[in-house]
Amino acid sequence: RITSYGRQQLIRLGVPFVVPHRQMFLPQLAVDLRERFPQSPGQPVDKLSAAAQVVLLRHLLGKPVQGVSLRELAAELRYSAMTLSSLRGELDALNLCKPVRQGRSTHLVFQPPLRTLWEQAEPHLQSPVKACHWIRWGRTALKAIQAGLTALEVFSMVSGDELPTYAMKDADYRAGLEMGVIVGCAGPELAQARLECWRYDPDLLSEGPTVDGLSLYLSLRETKEI
């Protein structure tokens, strides 16, 4: 160990030193001071964030996650590197995956079989639906993905509602209102559709006209009418 004052003096004098797992200063090798301080334990993770849920569901759906660096994953999912670094900690805290350093890149490694991983993760997964609105399409209908009972009708023998249900990212809904391509309605009487505003972009996991099956299940998990 070393005090802050002692460390500053060694740096000023150009004296190399190493504090295992915390600090390193090797000026002869052109290695600057690097500091790693153990973080104090935060609040235990209960529910995964939207970004962490997307990455986990992506893996469960068989899409490439393992073997892909966090930087590449962030670019593909349109998340910041900081967001990916944060969700890495969430998944690790729940023992759902382990971050592995390979060279200068970090990869996520999910060790449990898919069914076991799903069973471990499900209590920590949230409904993707943030809010629901009755809407009419304005001048031009925005791209929206079938969701709710409309999507369930595709996957099963359950009949959908009279008005179709669609899903889009909450930010896209707000942008649609501002551009006039979505018009809000007070109720279903004048509406053309029911719109679910999602915490994450449903298009990130969808491979067709409907939302993905796992997100659909989470969105309907608390529905008692089915």
N, C-alpha and C positions, 0 to 999 in steps of 0.2 A: 504494500500500500504506500501511498505518498500523499502528502498534503497539497492543497492547491498552490500554496506559496512555493513549496519545494519543487513542484512540477514546473512552475513558471521560471524559477531560477535555472533549472536544468535546461529548459528550452532556450533561455537567453544566452547561456554559456555554450550551447550546442552539444550538450552531453547526451548521448543516446541512452534510452532506458525503455524497459518494457514492464508494464504491470499486467500480468496474465489476465486475459479475457476483458480487459478494460481499456488500457492505454498503451500506445506504442509511439516512440519517437526515434527514428533512425535517420538522421540527416545525411550520413555518409552514403546511404542508399537512396537518397532523395525521397524518403518516406516521411510524410508529414505526420503530425500528431493526429491520432485517431482515438476517439473516446467512445466507449460503450459502457453506459451505466445501467445497472439492472433497474427495470421499471417497477414501481410499486404496484402491487396487484390492484386492478380496478374492480369495478362491479362485475359480478359473474354474468356471463352472456345468457340471456333467457330466450329472446327471439332474434333470429338472424335479420340483419339489415336487408334491404331490397337487393343490393348488389351481391351480397354473399349468397342470398337465396337463388339468384339467377345462376351464379357459377355452380352451385351445388346441383340444381335441377338440370343444368346443362350436362353435367357429368352423368347424372342418373338417366338422362335421355339418350346417352350414347354419343353425345357430341364431344369434339376434342377439347379436353381440359388438361389432362395429364400429358406431360411432355411438351406443353406449351408454356413459354415463359410468361411471367406476370405482365411484362411489357407488351408482348404480342397479344395477350388476352385482353389487356386494357384497350388496345387499339381496336380490336375486333368488336368488343362489347361497348365501345364508346364511353368508357369510364376513365377517370384520371388514374395515374399511377398511385397517387395517395389513397384513393378509394380502394384499389386492389391491395395495397399494403395493409389497410385497415381490415378488410374482410379476411385476409390471410390469418390475422390474429383471432378473428371471431371463429373461424372454422377450426383452428388449432385448439382454441380454448375448450371447444366442445368435443374434442378428439374425433372430429369428422375427417380430418386430413392432416398431413404433416407437410410444412414447407421445406423443400430441399434445395440447397444451394448447389448449383452446377456452374462452375466458372464464375462469370459475372452475372448470371441470371438466376432467378428463383422460380422453382416449379412447385406446383401443388401435387401431392401424392395421396390419393384416396386408397387406403388399404383394405377396408372391409368389402365384402361382396355387395353388389348393388342392393339386394333385398335387405341385408343387415344394415347397410348405410341408410336406407330409407327409413327403417324402423327406428334407428337412433336419431335421425334428423327430424322426423315428423313433428314431435312435440315442440320443436323450436321454429317451425315454419309458420308463416302468417298467410292469411288470405291476401292475394295480390290486390284485391279491390279496395280502393281508398274511398270512393264515393260513387253513387249512381245518380244519373240524371235522365229525365225525359227530354228528348230532343227532336227537332226537325232538321233536315239537311237544308243548307242555304243554297247559294248560287251553284256551288260545286261540292259534291259529297267527298269528304276526306276518306282516305284509305282507312278502313277499320276491319278488325278481325272478329269473326263470330265468337261469341262467348256465352256464358250462362246456359240456360235451357236450350237456346238455339244451337249451341255447340254440342251439348249433351245429346240432342236428337240425332246428331251425326254419328256419335259413338255408341248409341244404345237405342232401345225401343221406346224411350221416354219421349213424349210429344213436347214440342216447344210451345212457348207462349204465342198469343196472337200477334203481338208486336215483337220483332226480332231484337235480340240483345247483341251488342257489339262491345269491343274493348279497345281502348287505346291508352297511351301514357297520359297521365294527368296533365303534364305540361303541353302536350299536343292538343288536348281538349281546350285548354285555356287559350292557346294560340288560335284554334279554330273559331272560338267565340269572338276574338278580337278581329279576325279577318272576315267574319260574317258567313263562313261556310258551315257553321253550326249555330242553330237558334234554340235557346232553351225554352222549355214548355213547363207550365205549372203542374200539369198532370198528364196521364196517358191519353186523355180524350183528344187532344190536338197533336199528339206526338206521332212520329213515324218510327221511332225506335227507342229502346232503352240503352243508355250508354254507361258502361262501367269505366271509371277512371282508375287506372292501375298504378301501383307504386313503381313498377318497372315497365319497360316497353315490351308488350306481349310478342312483338315481332322478333325479339331476340331468341325466342324459344320455339316459335311456330314454324311449321314446315308446310302449311297449306292454308285453307280459308278459315280454319278454326284455331283457337288458342291450343297450346300443348295440353296433353291429358293430365299431367301432374298439377299444373297451375289451375286447370279447370276443377280438378278434385278439391284443391285447397280453397277455391272461390266458393264452392258449394258445400263444403264440409259441414257447416253449421246449419244448412237448409233442412228444415224438418218436413217440408211438403213432399220431398222426393222419396 
